[in-house]
Amino acid sequence: MQQFLASRVDDGRTDHAPGHRTMNAPRDSLPETGAETYLFASSNGSHITWLTDALGRLGSVVVLGPDIKSIDERISLLGPAAVFIDFSLDQVASANQLHQRLKRDWPTLPVLAAGASAEPAAMLAALRAGVDDFVDISAPPTEAVSTLRALLEKRASIQGGLRGCTLALLGARAGLGVTTLATSLALALNEQLAQLPARPPGRSTRHGVALLDLGLPARDGLLYLDTQSGFSFVDGVRNLRRLDQTLLHTALAHHASGVAVLPLPASLAQVREISHADSVALIRRLADFFDFQIADLGGFSTVDFMAQTVREAQQTWVVCDQSIGAIVSTANLLKELRARGVDTGHLVLVVNKFDKHVGLSARDIAERLELPLRHVLPARSTSLLAAASRGEMLIRTARGDSYSQAVTGLARGLNQEYMSATGQPPPKDPRWTALMSQITGFWKSSNEG
């Protein structure tokens, strides 16, 4: 089965998956020279040349044609850092239509208007449309770079309020308890979220926890949660452009607790039909709808997909136990990730099934793997197996058990880290406010004249 998954089709687009960042830099840092892609919806050749030249040091500009039906596919494939829309007078109608589409289907994607200050009516149309910022193509190109950088910095500073937290759980081989941890953690997180007195402002579009049941053996997460699903991860990739709250509510399987579950397909042959880039695009998109998503990658053999998921995740926990086989396999996995450009300095270690009577401490394992030790979970195989044989989860039936208490503590830490922010947007950029006042005033005086 692992060899089969390792043969998944890679169409060469994996390096351009949405959310890709240079691995030597923090995830939310600005892109390095030439590292990003920007979309520009314009039919004006001189405007296209101006913006392409202006952003040349930041990345490449891809032009969108008049047909916007393929916009979702373009965004999924290229993972742009921002979209520019030409709001020249002859393109205002199509510009408004495209902007509405983007805000509906891609609400977290930065959108900037481009136009000339000599056309105040077009600039006012952009303001009324609610774009995130405005680039004056009659100004020096350096101003476009400054405007874009300021917007991306502002977005990065409130990233936690815009999108949910993705936690990747890696396991180098089956049997390390990754799926048990993933399902237990999802239940604990969901219960704690339900106990919040009120949802903070700005988080109304996200709710709850999703478990991405992608580990091997396949669909064990569904089995542990005693849940059935006819909608798989592959189905999610195929329906990426249609993804909204209604589809997620009706198509995804839900545990009795409310946790959403998205498993691998029952027929693993279907996994061949999707690329790594499209798979990671789905993970990134789901973060717009859930407060937390736990990606179970225990025993997953396709290291390329693991590497891209780690790049997209806010946190990555590497799960290992005290066995020599697990330690050697984990060391090899980390070596493979580093070979693919992943900075493993951002990864942390979770020592699972820990038995103090074994002459190998958790810190010894952490030193061997060169990872910071974050959590230690006790060996409770008998209790976990007894609960599973009854079709139950230990964390729900034995809250006082040491394993249940440890996982609850992990969930509490994640909640405190990612849910404490208010989600309030920062004050409006004073440059944008001043420009709006200037253009509005000009428009008003022109009409009065």
C-alpha positions as CSV (number, residue, x, y, z in Angstrom):
1,M,0.0,0.0,0.0
2,Q,2.8,2.4,0.8
3,Q,4.6,1.6,-2.4
4,F,1.3,2.2,-4.2
5,L,0.8,5.6,-2.7
6,A,4.4,6.5,-3.5
7,S,3.6,6.1,-7.2
8,R,1.1,9.0,-7.2
9,V,1.2,11.2,-10.3
10,D,3.4,14.2,-9.9
11,D,2.7,16.5,-12.9
12,G,5.7,18.7,-12.1
13,R,3.7,21.5,-10.4
14,T,4.6,20.6,-6.8
15,D,7.0,23.4,-6.5
16,H,4.3,25.9,-7.3
17,A,1.6,24.7,-4.9
18,P,-0.4,27.4,-3.1
19,G,1.2,28.5,0.0
20,H,4.7,27.6,-1.1
21,R,7.4,29.7,0.6
22,T,11.1,29.8,0.7
23,M,12.1,27.3,3.4
24,N,14.9,29.4,5.0
25,A,12.5,32.2,5.8
26,P,9.6,32.4,8.3
27,R,6.3,31.2,6.8
28,D,4.7,34.7,6.7
29,S,7.8,36.6,5.7
30,L,7.8,38.5,2.4
31,P,8.8,36.6,-0.7
32,E,12.4,36.7,-1.9
33,T,13.3,38.1,-5.3
34,G,11.4,36.4,-8.0
35,A,9.8,33.9,-5.7
36,E,6.1,34.7,-6.0
37,T,3.4,34.8,-8.7
38,Y,0.9,37.7,-9.2
39,L,-2.2,37.7,-11.4
40,F,-3.1,40.8,-13.4
41,A,-6.6,41.0,-14.9
42,S,-6.1,43.6,-17.7
43,S,-6.4,43.9,-21.5
44,N,-4.2,47.0,-21.7
45,G,-0.7,46.1,-23.0
46,S,1.0,49.2,-21.6
47,H,-0.4,48.6,-18.1
48,I,0.7,44.9,-18.2
49,T,4.2,46.0,-19.2
50,W,4.3,48.6,-16.5
51,L,3.2,46.2,-13.7
52,T,5.4,43.4,-15.0
53,D,8.5,45.6,-14.9
54,A,7.5,47.1,-11.5
55,L,7.2,43.7,-9.8
56,G,10.0,42.0,-11.6
57,R,12.2,41.8,-8.5
58,L,9.4,40.3,-6.4
59,G,8.1,37.7,-8.8
60,S,6.3,37.0,-12.1
61,V,3.1,38.5,-13.3
62,V,0.6,36.2,-15.1
63,V,-2.1,38.0,-17.2
64,L,-5.7,36.9,-16.9
65,G,-7.7,37.1,-20.1
66,P,-11.2,38.4,-20.4
67,D,-12.7,35.0,-19.7
68,I,-12.7,34.7,-15.9
69,K,-14.3,31.2,-15.9
70,S,-10.8,29.7,-15.3
71,I,-9.9,32.0,-12.4
72,D,-10.4,29.3,-9.8
73,E,-8.2,26.9,-11.7
74,R,-5.5,29.5,-12.1
75,I,-5.5,30.4,-8.4
76,S,-5.4,26.7,-7.4
77,L,-2.6,26.0,-9.8
78,L,-0.4,29.1,-9.3
79,G,-1.1,30.0,-5.7
80,P,-0.7,33.8,-6.3
81,A,0.4,36.1,-3.5
82,A,-2.0,38.8,-4.8
83,V,-4.3,39.7,-7.6
84,F,-4.2,43.0,-9.5
85,I,-7.3,44.2,-11.3
86,D,-7.2,46.9,-14.0
87,F,-9.9,49.5,-13.1
88,S,-9.4,51.7,-16.2
89,L,-12.6,53.3,-17.4
90,D,-13.0,50.8,-20.3
91,Q,-12.6,47.9,-17.9
92,V,-14.6,49.0,-14.8
93,A,-17.6,46.7,-15.5
94,S,-15.5,43.5,-15.8
95,A,-13.2,44.6,-13.0
96,N,-16.2,44.9,-10.6
97,Q,-17.5,41.5,-11.7
98,L,-14.1,39.8,-11.1
99,H,-13.6,41.5,-7.7
100,Q,-17.0,40.3,-6.5
101,R,-16.1,36.8,-7.6
102,L,-12.8,36.9,-5.8
103,K,-14.2,38.2,-2.6
104,R,-16.9,35.5,-2.6
105,D,-14.7,32.5,-3.5
106,W,-11.2,33.6,-2.3
107,P,-11.9,35.9,0.6
108,T,-8.3,35.8,2.0
109,L,-6.5,36.6,-1.3
110,P,-5.2,40.2,-1.4
111,V,-6.8,42.2,-4.3
112,L,-5.3,45.5,-5.5
113,A,-6.7,47.8,-8.1
114,A,-4.5,49.3,-10.8
115,G,-5.4,52.5,-12.6
116,A,-4.3,56.1,-13.4
117,S,-4.8,59.0,-11.1
118,A,-5.8,61.0,-14.2
119,E,-9.1,58.9,-14.2
120,P,-10.7,59.8,-10.9
121,A,-14.0,58.1,-11.9
122,A,-12.1,54.8,-12.3
123,M,-10.3,55.2,-9.0
124,L,-13.6,56.0,-7.3
125,A,-15.1,52.8,-8.7
126,A,-12.2,50.8,-7.3
127,L,-12.7,52.5,-3.9
128,R,-16.4,51.7,-3.9
129,A,-15.7,48.1,-4.9
130,G,-13.7,47.6,-1.7
131,V,-10.3,46.6,-3.1
132,D,-7.6,46.2,-0.5
133,D,-5.3,48.9,-2.0
134,F,-4.7,50.9,-5.1
135,V,-1.6,51.1,-7.4
136,D,-1.3,54.2,-9.5
137,I,0.3,53.2,-12.9
138,S,1.2,56.8,-13.6
139,A,3.4,56.9,-10.4
140,P,7.0,55.5,-10.2
141,P,7.2,51.7,-10.2
142,T,8.8,51.8,-6.7
143,E,5.4,52.9,-5.3
144,A,3.8,49.8,-6.6
145,V,6.4,47.7,-4.8
146,S,5.9,49.7,-1.6
147,T,2.1,49.4,-1.7
148,L,2.3,45.7,-2.3
149,R,4.8,45.1,0.5
150,A,2.8,47.2,3.0
151,L,-0.4,45.2,2.2
152,L,1.3,41.8,2.5
153,E,2.9,42.8,5.8
154,K,-0.5,43.9,7.1
155,R,-2.0,40.6,6.0
156,A,0.8,38.6,7.5
157,S,0.4,40.4,10.8
158,I,-3.3,39.3,11.1
159,Q,-2.9,35.9,9.4
160,G,-4.0,34.0,12.5
161,G,-7.3,36.0,12.4
162,L,-7.9,35.4,8.7
163,R,-7.3,31.6,8.5
164,G,-7.5,28.6,10.7
165,C,-4.6,26.7,12.1
166,T,-3.3,23.6,10.3
167,L,-1.4,21.1,12.4
168,A,0.4,18.3,10.6
169,L,1.2,15.1,12.5
170,L,3.9,13.1,10.9
171,G,4.7,9.5,11.6
172,A,7.5,7.7,9.7
173,R,5.8,4.3,9.9
174,A,2.5,2.8,10.8
175,G,1.9,1.8,14.4
176,L,3.3,4.9,16.2
177,G,-0.1,6.0,17.4
178,V,-0.4,9.0,15.1
179,T,-4.1,8.4,14.2
180,T,-5.1,7.8,17.8
181,L,-3.5,11.1,18.7
182,A,-5.0,12.9,15.7
183,T,-8.6,11.7,16.4
184,S,-8.2,12.3,20.2
185,L,-6.8,15.8,19.7
186,A,-9.6,16.7,17.2
187,L,-12.2,15.7,19.7
188,A,-10.6,17.6,22.5
189,L,-10.1,20.8,20.4
190,N,-13.7,20.6,19.2
191,E,-15.1,20.3,22.8
192,Q,-13.0,23.2,24.0
193,L,-14.2,25.4,21.1
194,A,-17.8,24.6,21.9
195,Q,-17.3,25.8,25.4
196,L,-16.2,29.3,24.3
197,P,-18.7,31.9,25.6
198,A,-18.8,33.7,22.3
199,R,-16.9,33.7,19.1
200,P,-14.4,36.5,18.7
201,P,-15.2,39.2,16.0
202,G,-14.0,38.3,12.6
203,R,-14.2,34.5,13.0
204,S,-17.8,34.0,11.9
205,T,-16.7,32.3,8.6
206,R,-14.8,29.6,10.4
207,H,-16.1,27.0,12.9
208,G,-15.0,23.8,14.5
209,V,-12.3,21.2,13.7
210,A,-11.6,19.1,10.7
211,L,-9.7,15.8,10.8
212,L,-7.8,15.0,7.5
213,D,-7.6,11.2,7.8
214,L,-4.7,10.7,5.4
215,G,-2.6,8.2,7.4
216,L,-1.9,4.6,6.8
217,P,-3.6,2.1,7.2
218,A,-6.2,4.1,5.3
219,R,-9.4,5.5,6.9
220,D,-8.5,4.3,10.4
221,G,-9.5,7.7,11.7
222,L,-13.1,7.0,10.5
223,L,-12.9,3.6,12.1
224,Y,-11.8,5.0,15.5
225,L,-14.6,7.6,15.4
226,D,-17.2,5.0,14.3
227,T,-18.1,7.2,11.4
228,Q,-18.9,6.6,7.7
229,S,-18.0,8.8,4.8
230,G,-18.8,8.7,1.1
231,F,-16.9,11.9,0.4
232,S,-13.1,11.6,0.3
233,F,-10.0,13.8,0.1
234,V,-9.9,13.1,-3.7
235,D,-13.5,14.3,-4.0
236,G,-12.5,17.4,-2.1
237,V,-9.7,18.1,-4.6
238,R,-12.0,17.6,-7.6
239,N,-14.6,20.0,-6.1
240,L,-12.1,22.6,-5.0
241,R,-13.7,25.3,-7.1
242,R,-17.2,24.5,-5.6
243,L,-16.0,24.4,-2.0
244,D,-18.2,26.5,0.4
245,Q,-19.9,26.1,3.7
246,T,-22.9,24.4,2.3
247,L,-20.9,21.7,0.5
248,L,-18.7,21.1,3.5
249,H,-21.7,20.8,5.8
250,T,-23.5,18.4,3.5
251,A,-20.7,16.3,1.9
252,L,-18.2,15.9,4.7
253,A,-18.7,13.2,7.3
254,H,-19.3,14.4,10.9
255,H,-18.7,12.6,14.1
256,A,-21.4,12.9,16.7
257,S,-19.3,15.5,18.5
258,G,-19.3,17.7,15.4
259,V,-15.8,17.0,14.2
260,A,-15.6,16.9,10.4
261,V,-13.7,14.1,8.8
262,L,-12.1,14.0,5.4
263,P,-10.5,10.6,4.7
264,L,-8.6,9.0,1.9
265,P,-10.9,7.2,-0.7
266,A,-11.9,3.7,-0.1
267,S,-10.1,2.8,-3.4
268,L,-6.6,4.1,-3.1
269,A,-6.2,3.9,-6.9
270,Q,-8.0,7.3,-7.0
271,V,-5.1,8.9,-5.2
272,R,-3.2,8.6,-8.5
273,E,-5.6,11.0,-10.2
274,I,-4.7,14.1,-8.2
275,S,-1.4,16.0,-7.9
276,H,0.5,17.0,-4.8
277,A,-0.1,20.7,-5.7
278,D,-3.9,20.2,-5.9
279,S,-3.9,18.3,-2.6
280,V,-2.1,21.0,-0.8
281,A,-4.4,23.6,-2.4
282,L,-7.3,21.8,-0.8
283,I,-5.6,21.8,2.6
284,R,-5.0,25.6,2.3
285,R,-8.5,26.2,1.2
286,L,-10.0,24.3,4.1
287,A,-8.2,26.6,6.5
288,D,-10.8,29.3,5.5
289,F,-13.6,27.2,6.9
290,F,-12.3,25.6,10.1
291,D,-10.6,26.9,13.2
292,F,-8.3,23.9,13.3
293,Q,-7.6,21.1,10.9
294,I,-5.5,18.2,12.0
295,A,-3.7,16.4,9.2
296,D,-2.9,12.8,10.1
297,L,0.1,11.8,8.0
298,G,1.1,8.8,10.1
299,G,2.7,6.1,7.9
300,F,2.2,8.2,4.8
301,S,5.0,7.3,2.4
302,T,4.9,10.1,-0.2
303,V,7.5,12.4,1.2
304,D,6.9,15.1,-1.4
305,F,3.4,15.5,-0.2
306,M,4.5,15.5,3.4
307,A,7.0,18.2,2.6
308,Q,4.4,20.5,0.9
309,T,2.0,19.9,3.8
310,V,4.7,20.9,6.3
311,R,5.2,24.1,4.3
312,E,1.5,24.9,4.5
313,A,1.0,24.0,8.2
314,Q,1.4,26.5,11.0
315,Q,2.7,23.7,13.2
316,T,4.2,20.3,12.5
317,W,4.6,17.6,15.2
318,V,6.8,14.6,14.5
319,V,5.5,11.6,16.4
320,C,7.9,8.9,17.5
321,D,8.0,6.2,20.2
322,Q,10.9,4.6,22.1
323,S,11.5,1.7,19.7
324,I,14.8,1.6,17.8
325,G,12.9,1.0,14.5
326,A,10.7,4.1,15.0
327,I,13.7,6.3,15.8
328,V,15.7,5.1,12.8
329,S,12.7,5.5,10.5
330,T,12.0,9.0,11.9
331,A,15.6,10.0,11.4
332,N,15.4,8.9,7.8
333,L,12.1,10.8,7.2
334,L,13.7,14.0,8.6
335,K,16.6,13.5,6.3
336,E,14.3,13.1,3.3
337,L,12.4,16.3,4.3
338,R,15.7,18.2,4.6
339,A,16.7,17.0,1.1
340,R,13.5,18.6,-0.2
341,G,14.3,22.0,1.3
342,V,12.2,21.7,4.5
343,D,13.7,23.6,7.4
344,T,13.2,21.0,10.1
345,G,14.1,23.6,12.7
346,H,10.4,24.5,12.8
347,L,9.4,21.0,13.6
348,V,8.9,19.6,17.1
349,L,8.9,16.2,18.6
350,V,6.1,14.3,20.4
351,V,7.3,11.1,22.1
352,N,4.3,8.8,22.2
353,K,3.7,5.6,24.2
354,F,6.4,6.6,26.7
355,D,7.3,4.1,29.4
356,K,9.6,5.4,32.1
357,H,10.8,1.8,32.7
358,V,12.4,1.7,29.3
359,G,16.0,2.9,29.5
360,L,15.6,5.6,26.9
361,S,14.4,9.0,27.9
362,A,12.4,11.4,25.8
363,R,15.2,13.9,25.8
364,D,17.6,11.2,24.5
365,I,15.3,10.6,21.5
366,A,15.0,14.4,20.9
367,E,18.8,14.7,20.9
368,R,19.1,11.8,18.5
369,L,16.6,13.3,16.1
370,E,17.8,16.9,16.6
371,L,14.3,18.1,17.3
372,P,13.0,20.2,20.2
373,L,10.9,18.0,22.6
374,R,7.4,19.5,22.9
375,H,5.2,16.8,24.3
376,V,5.4,13.3,26.0
377,L,2.4,11.0,25.9
378,P,2.2,8.0,28.3
379,A,2.0,4.4,27.2
380,R,-1.7,3.5,27.6
381,S,-2.1,0.8,25.0
382,T,-4.3,-1.5,27.1
383,S,-6.8,1.3,28.0
384,L,-6.8,2.6,24.4
385,L,-7.4,-0.9,23.0
386,A,-10.2,-1.6,25.4
387,A,-12.0,1.6,24.5
388,A,-11.5,0.9,20.8
389,S,-12.9,-2.6,21.1
390,R,-16.1,-1.0,22.5
391,G,-16.2,1.4,19.6
392,E,-15.3,4.3,21.9
393,M,-12.6,6.9,22.2
394,L,-10.7,6.9,25.5
395,I,-10.7,10.7,25.7
396,R,-14.5,10.7,25.8
397,T,-15.1,7.8,28.1
398,A,-12.2,8.1,30.6
399,R,-11.3,11.8,31.0
400,G,-9.3,11.1,34.1
401,D,-7.0,8.7,32.3
402,S,-3.4,10.0,32.0
403,Y,-3.5,9.8,28.2
404,S,-6.8,11.7,28.0
405,Q,-5.4,14.4,30.3
406,A,-2.2,14.7,28.3
407,V,-4.1,15.2,25.0
408,T,-6.5,17.6,26.6
409,G,-3.5,19.6,27.7
410,L,-2.2,19.7,24.2
411,A,-5.5,20.9,22.9
412,R,-5.7,23.6,25.5
413,G,-2.2,24.9,24.5
414,L,-3.2,25.1,20.9
415,N,-6.4,26.9,21.8
416,Q,-4.6,29.4,23.9
417,E,-2.0,30.0,21.1
418,Y,-4.4,30.4,18.2
419,M,-7.7,31.5,19.6
420,S,-6.7,34.2,22.0
421,A,-6.4,36.9,19.3
422,T,-9.6,39.0,18.8
423,G,-9.4,38.8,15.0
424,Q,-10.0,42.5,14.8
425,P,-8.5,44.0,11.6
426,P,-5.8,46.6,12.0
427,P,-6.5,50.2,11.5
428,K,-6.8,51.3,7.9
429,D,-3.6,52.2,6.1
430,P,-3.3,56.0,6.4
431,R,-2.0,56.2,2.8
432,W,-5.2,54.5,1.5
433,T,-7.4,56.6,3.8
434,A,-5.7,59.8,2.5
435,L,-6.0,58.7,-1.1
436,M,-9.7,57.9,-0.7
437,S,-10.4,61.3,0.9
438,Q,-8.5,63.0,-2.0
439,I,-10.3,61.1,-4.7
440,T,-13.7,61.5,-3.1
441,G,-13.1,65.2,-2.6
442,F,-12.0,65.6,-6.2
443,W,-15.1,63.7,-7.4
444,K,-17.4,65.8,-5.3
445,S,-15.9,69.1,-6.4
446,S,-16.0,68.0,-10.1
447,N,-19.7,67.2,-9.8
448,E,-20.5,70.4,-7.9
449,G,-18.6,72.4,-10.6
